[in-house]
Structure formats: C-alpha cells, structure tokens
C-alpha cells in the first residue's frame, strides 16, 4: 500500500503559522502548495483554539489550504494533528480481497 505524504499546517493562537513544524509566512505557504500537489500530498490542518472565533490570519490560512486542491484533514486536537500515519481515503485504497483466501 502506498504511503501518501502528509504536510502539517498549524495556526497557533498567537497567529503564527507552521508548516511541518517550521514557521512560515502566508506567502511562503502559498508558494509551497504547488510542490505538495505535485507530490500528491495531503494536508493535515489544525488551528489552536478552534472553538473560538478565528483571526484574519487564521481565516486566510484556512482559505489558502482549502483552495489548494489538495485533500485536507481537519484536526480537532494536537494529538490527531501529530499522528504518525494518515490512512488512505476509501477511494484511494487498493482493492485487496486476499484476506478471504
């Protein structure tokens, strides 16, 4: 089974944006997205304080991520965001009935 690359985008409460743990500007994130699309990556997105009103910065990041054309997993908490593996979506899993055999 193929492993799909995962890019982690996090918006901290203070507004700092991280891509795979490194701080990035909105412009740098926008520039990185086509390369991720070329790698057929997925985005795992997390915003600290998601139950509070989003800042303008957080809304801009969310819009950029959602408009990227990449599959996006919205994470509810830090543990889900930091998970080591992301399962393939059902439509991308290979048909494997060998376990019946």
Backbone as CSV, one residue per row, in Angstrom:
resi,resn,N_x,N_y,N_z,CA_x,CA_y,CA_z,C_x,C_y,C_z
1,UNK,0.847,-1.166,0.000,0.000,0.000,0.000,0.898,1.237,0.000
2,UNK,0.598,2.166,-0.858,1.393,3.385,-0.976,1.131,4.308,0.213
3,UNK,2.183,4.967,0.654,2.061,5.947,1.739,1.914,7.324,1.107
4,UNK,0.913,8.049,1.513,0.677,9.386,0.989,1.418,10.390,1.875
5,UNK,2.255,11.265,1.276,2.944,12.284,2.079,1.932,13.211,2.759
6,UNK,2.239,13.609,3.981,1.355,14.486,4.742,2.110,15.756,5.119
7,UNK,1.530,16.892,4.777,2.066,18.187,5.196,1.188,18.682,6.338
8,UNK,1.815,19.081,7.429,1.067,19.543,8.597,1.087,21.074,8.644
9,UNK,-0.101,21.665,8.617,-0.245,23.115,8.703,-0.959,23.433,10.018
10,UNK,-0.289,24.239,10.828,-0.844,24.596,12.136,-0.878,26.113,12.285
11,UNK,-1.992,26.613,12.819,-2.103,28.030,13.140,-2.201,28.124,14.662
12,UNK,-1.219,28.768,15.270,-1.208,28.912,16.718,-2.139,30.036,17.151
13,UNK,-2.508,30.033,18.419,-3.416,31.064,18.951,-2.898,32.472,18.681
14,UNK,-1.598,32.653,18.768,-0.998,33.974,18.566,-0.940,34.370,17.089
15,UNK,-1.306,33.452,16.182,-1.329,33.777,14.760,-0.160,33.236,13.966
16,UNK,0.840,32.684,14.655,1.990,32.129,13.931,1.539,30.891,13.155
17,UNK,2.028,30.773,11.918,1.686,29.661,11.041,2.900,28.747,10.921
18,UNK,2.665,27.451,11.061,3.736,26.464,10.951,3.420,25.485,9.830
19,UNK,4.427,25.166,9.048,4.327,24.124,8.030,5.350,23.071,8.409
20,UNK,4.877,21.899,8.742,5.737,20.804,9.195,6.670,21.243,10.322
21,UNK,6.136,22.031,11.244,6.876,22.443,12.427,7.718,23.691,12.284
22,UNK,7.844,24.226,11.077,8.660,25.428,10.849,7.762,26.630,10.561
23,UNK,8.070,27.772,11.172,7.273,28.969,10.915,7.341,29.381,9.439
24,UNK,6.203,29.770,8.887,6.134,30.239,7.502,5.218,31.449,7.427
25,UNK,5.464,32.260,6.422,4.548,33.364,6.130,3.435,32.819,5.253
26,UNK,2.397,33.586,5.111,1.306,33.188,4.227,1.813,33.043,2.793
27,UNK,2.696,33.956,2.376,3.261,33.899,1.028,4.095,32.637,0.828
28,UNK,4.876,32.254,1.842,5.701,31.042,1.738,4.832,29.796,1.696
29,UNK,3.756,29.785,2.467,2.835,28.645,2.435,2.203,28.521,1.052
30,UNK,1.777,29.641,0.509,1.166,29.646,-0.827,2.156,29.122,-1.871
31,UNK,3.415,29.489,-1.730,4.450,29.045,-2.662,4.737,27.546,-2.523
32,UNK,4.570,26.996,-1.325,4.851,25.578,-1.078,3.743,24.646,-1.584
33,UNK,2.534,25.144,-1.698,1.401,24.281,-2.043,1.514,23.591,-3.406
34,UNK,1.956,24.260,-4.473,2.079,23.555,-5.754,3.054,22.366,-5.687
35,UNK,4.135,22.503,-4.922,5.078,21.399,-4.759,4.443,20.226,-4.030
36,UNK,3.609,20.536,-3.056,2.896,19.480,-2.337,1.900,18.778,-3.259
37,UNK,1.259,19.562,-4.100,0.291,18.988,-5.040,1.010,18.062,-6.027
38,UNK,2.194,18.463,-6.446,2.993,17.652,-7.372,3.357,16.301,-6.738
39,UNK,3.579,16.306,-5.419,3.922,15.081,-4.686,2.685,14.265,-4.310
40,UNK,1.497,14.780,-4.683,0.225,14.145,-4.339,0.071,14.001,-2.825
41,UNK,0.488,15.048,-2.143,0.426,15.066,-0.680,-0.987,15.394,-0.209
42,UNK,-1.167,15.223,1.082,-2.385,15.622,1.777,-1.982,16.669,2.805
43,UNK,-2.937,17.465,3.218,-2.683,18.447,4.262,-3.450,18.039,5.511
44,UNK,-2.755,18.080,6.623,-3.383,17.908,7.931,-3.367,19.296,8.562
45,UNK,-4.559,19.846,8.822,-4.701,21.225,9.276,-5.222,21.267,10.708
46,UNK,-4.601,22.129,11.509,-5.038,22.291,12.898,-4.901,23.753,13.296
47,UNK,-5.930,24.274,13.947,-5.890,25.639,14.475,-6.124,25.582,15.972
48,UNK,-5.148,26.073,16.726,-5.330,26.143,18.171,-6.509,27.050,18.473
49,UNK,-7.282,26.673,19.454,-8.440,27.485,19.827,-9.526,27.450,18.783
50,UNK,-9.715,26.300,18.157,-10.670,26.179,17.055,-12.115,26.465,17.477
51,UNK,-12.378,26.418,18.761,-13.747,26.691,19.235,-13.987,28.177,19.503
52,UNK,-12.968,28.988,19.236,-13.109,30.429,19.377,-13.119,31.052,17.978
53,UNK,-13.463,32.313,17.919,-13.504,32.990,16.622,-12.109,33.078,16.013
54,UNK,-12.029,32.760,14.741,-10.733,32.766,14.041,-10.276,34.191,13.747
55,UNK,-8.959,34.379,13.803,-8.374,35.665,13.439,-8.366,35.797,11.913
56,UNK,-8.086,36.988,11.430,-7.984,37.189,9.986,-6.874,36.330,9.399
57,UNK,-5.761,36.223,10.130,-4.632,35.392,9.685,-5.070,33.928,9.566
58,UNK,-5.772,33.431,10.584,-6.223,32.041,10.572,-7.201,31.791,9.424
59,UNK,-8.082,32.737,9.179,-9.029,32.594,8.065,-8.305,32.581,6.725
60,UNK,-7.283,33.412,6.583,-6.512,33.454,5.339,-5.787,32.131,5.112
61,UNK,-5.213,31.564,6.167,-4.528,30.272,6.046,-5.532,29.187,5.679
62,UNK,-6.664,29.165,6.364,-7.686,28.150,6.095,-8.160,28.235,4.646
63,UNK,-8.418,29.445,4.173,-8.866,29.629,2.788,-7.804,29.137,1.803
64,UNK,-6.563,29.464,2.061,-5.466,29.044,1.199,-5.357,27.516,1.147
65,UNK,-5.440,26.893,2.304,-5.357,25.430,2.386,-6.538,24.782,1.656
66,UNK,-7.732,25.285,1.907,-8.926,24.683,1.303,-8.979,24.903,-0.208
67,UNK,-8.406,25.999,-0.694,-8.395,26.288,-2.130,-7.216,25.659,-2.855
68,UNK,-6.377,24.931,-2.140,-5.151,24.371,-2.727,-5.406,23.235,-3.706
69,UNK,-6.572,22.617,-3.619,-6.854,21.460,-4.467,-6.304,20.168,-3.895
70,UNK,-5.723,20.244,-2.711,-5.187,19.063,-2.037,-6.223,18.502,-1.071
71,UNK,-6.189,17.205,-0.820,-7.072,16.653,0.212,-6.657,17.224,1.571
72,UNK,-7.629,17.603,2.379,-7.350,18.229,3.671,-8.057,17.458,4.774
73,UNK,-7.315,17.151,5.826,-7.893,16.564,7.032,-7.907,17.650,8.095
74,UNK,-9.084,17.987,8.590,-9.211,18.985,9.645,-9.090,18.266,10.981
75,UNK,-8.146,18.697,11.788,-7.879,18.033,13.070,-8.520,18.792,14.220
76,UNK,-9.091,18.025,15.144,-9.759,18.604,16.302,-8.812,18.921,17.445
77,UNK,-7.694,18.208,17.504,-6.780,18.415,18.621,-5.344,18.118,18.194
78,UNK,-4.427,18.459,19.080,-2.993,18.309,18.811,-2.609,16.849,18.590
79,UNK,-3.216,15.933,19.347,-2.878,14.513,19.214,-3.225,13.998,17.819
80,UNK,-4.386,14.337,17.326,-4.779,13.923,15.979,-3.858,14.562,14.946
81,UNK,-3.525,15.821,15.158,-2.662,16.548,14.232,-1.272,15.922,14.149
82,UNK,-0.736,15.486,15.278,0.620,14.943,15.324,0.689,13.458,14.989
83,UNK,-0.439,12.790,14.769,-0.444,11.360,14.475,0.579,10.986,13.419
84,UNK,1.189,9.825,13.590,2.263,9.403,12.696,1.780,8.994,11.318
85,UNK,0.610,8.407,11.246,0.139,7.887,9.957,-1.237,8.416,9.650
86,UNK,-1.468,8.608,8.393,-2.781,9.025,7.927,-3.292,7.929,7.007
87,UNK,-4.428,7.358,7.336,-4.978,6.304,6.497,-5.384,6.835,5.141
88,UNK,-5.317,5.990,4.164,-5.727,6.385,2.821,-7.237,6.532,2.775
89,UNK,-7.752,7.514,2.064,-9.200,7.604,1.920,-9.719,6.377,1.196
90,UNK,-10.958,6.025,1.451,-11.521,4.800,0.883,-11.333,4.711,-0.627
91,UNK,-11.506,5.826,-1.329,-11.401,5.781,-2.782,-9.967,5.565,-3.258
92,UNK,-8.984,5.730,-2.364,-7.602,5.534,-2.768,-7.010,4.217,-2.262
93,UNK,-7.774,3.453,-1.490,-7.269,2.166,-1.015,-7.358,1.157,-2.152
94,UNK,-6.320,0.360,-2.306,-6.394,-0.665,-3.344,-7.399,-1.745,-2.949
95,UNK,-8.019,-2.345,-3.946,-8.922,-3.464,-3.673,-8.079,-4.663,-3.290
96,UNK,-8.266,-5.135,-2.093,-7.479,-6.258,-1.606,-8.397,-7.234,-0.892
97,UNK,-8.780,-8.285,-1.586,-9.631,-9.308,-1.005,-8.838,-10.547,-0.644
98,UNK,-7.503,-10.422,-0.578,-6.660,-11.582,-0.342,-6.902,-12.210,1.032
99,UNK,-7.383,-11.443,1.975,-7.613,-11.986,3.310,-8.750,-12.991,3.331
100,UNK,-9.576,-13.028,2.287,-10.651,-14.023,2.190,-10.092,-15.403,1.915
101,UNK,-8.925,-15.426,1.262,-8.387,-16.605,0.682,-7.971,-17.740,1.452
